[in-house]
Amino acid sequence: MASSAFSPPVPAARDFADINITPLVDVMLVLLIIFMVSAPTLSKALEFTTPTNAPPGPKPTAIELRIDANNEIAWNGSVQPYSALQALMAVEAQRDPAHPPIVRIDASGDADYGVVTRVLAAAREANLEHIAFVQH
């Protein structure tokens, strides 16, 4: 059969190229060594205290604060003005200093951010450190 000048040449079996994987293996080994050397320097110790087998203490009292969309503050269900909030928090903080109460704040999504921050500032001034945000 005659071959045409325009037909592509038919490759012979010896014309196929083999992939040389030696450079790839060399690069991978170098990268592995680099990561093995640098990994211990990237980690740092994490210190934490483990719980002891001591019996649980008395359950702390909870103060439920609700801030609604109208920026009204409810202290355990009864609406209180902001001016009375600081005094109420101070009384609760001094009631049992060894076991301070937990302040649970349920702020509406439509409540003013400034009111929430003023409530948090009042809790901080009264030395109430256990504060939780809840959502109903």
N, C-alpha and C positions, 0 to 999 in steps of 0.2 A: 504494500500500500504506500502510495506516495504521500509525503508530508508537505504541507503547504507552508509557505514562508510566513503566513499570518497566524498560524495555529501556535498555541503556547507549547513550549517544549515539555515533554513528559519527563518528570523527575525520576531519576534512578534511585535505587534503594540506598545508595551511599550518599545521596544528596540531603537526607534529613538531618537536621541539627539536633544534637543532644543538649539538654540543659545541664550546665555545670553547677551543681549545688554546693560545691566546696566554699565559695565565697559567702553564700547564704548561711551556711553552718558556722563559718568564722564570725560573721556579724552577730548571729544569735548568741554564740558563746560569749562574745565581748559584752553584749548587752546584759546577759545573765550575770556575769561577774560584776558589772557596774551596779546593777540593782541589788545584788547580794551584799556588796560593800556599803552602799548608801542606805539600805533599809534600816539597819540598827540605829543610825544617827537620826532618822526621821521620827522614831518612836520616842515618847517620853513617858515617864512614870505617872500613873494616875493614883492619887492617894484618896482613900475613902475609909470611913469607919464601918465596921461590920456590926450588925445588931447583936446585942447581948441577950442572954436568957433571963433578964430581969422581968419581974411581973409588970404588966402594964399599969401605969398610973391611972388616976381618975380621968375620965373622959372630960376634956375641956368643954366649957359652955360655948355655945354658938350664938353669935349675934347676926340676925338676918337683916341686911340692909337692902332695900329695893329702891331703885331709882327709875321712875317711869318716864314716859315720853314727855310729860308735862314738867319734868324736873322736880317732882315731889319726892321727898325722901321718906321712906317708911322704915321705922326701927321696930323690928319684930312684929310687923303687921300694923302698927299705929303710925300715922303720918306725923312727922316731927319737922319743925323748921330747922334750917341749917344752923342757926345760932345756938340751938339747944344740943346739937349733935356733938360738939366738942366736950361739953360737960358730961353728957351721957357716956361718951367713950372714956373719959378720964375716970369716972366712977367705976366702970367695968374693969378697967386696967388695974385699978388699985384694990379691987375686991379680993383677988387672990393673985399676987404677983408671981408666985411660984408656978401657977398654971394659968397663964393668960388666955383669954377667950379667943376663939376663931371668928374673924369677921368675914361673913359670906356676903359678897356684893352681887346683886342681881340687877345689872344695869340694862335698861331697854336699849335696843339698837338706835332708837330715835332720841335718846337722852343727850343732853348737851355734854360734850367732852369736858368742858370746864367744870361742871358740877361734879363729875366723877373724879377729876383730879383734886378738887377741893376736899372731897370726902376722903380720898387717899391721904392728903396732907393732914387732915384732922386726925386720922388714925395714926399717922406717924408721930404727930405731936403728942398724942396720948400714950405713946410707947406700945401700941398694938402692932406686933410684928407678924402675926399669923393672919394673913389675908388671902381669901380665895375668891375667884370670880366664878359664879355659877350662871347657868342659863336655863330657864324653864320654857 
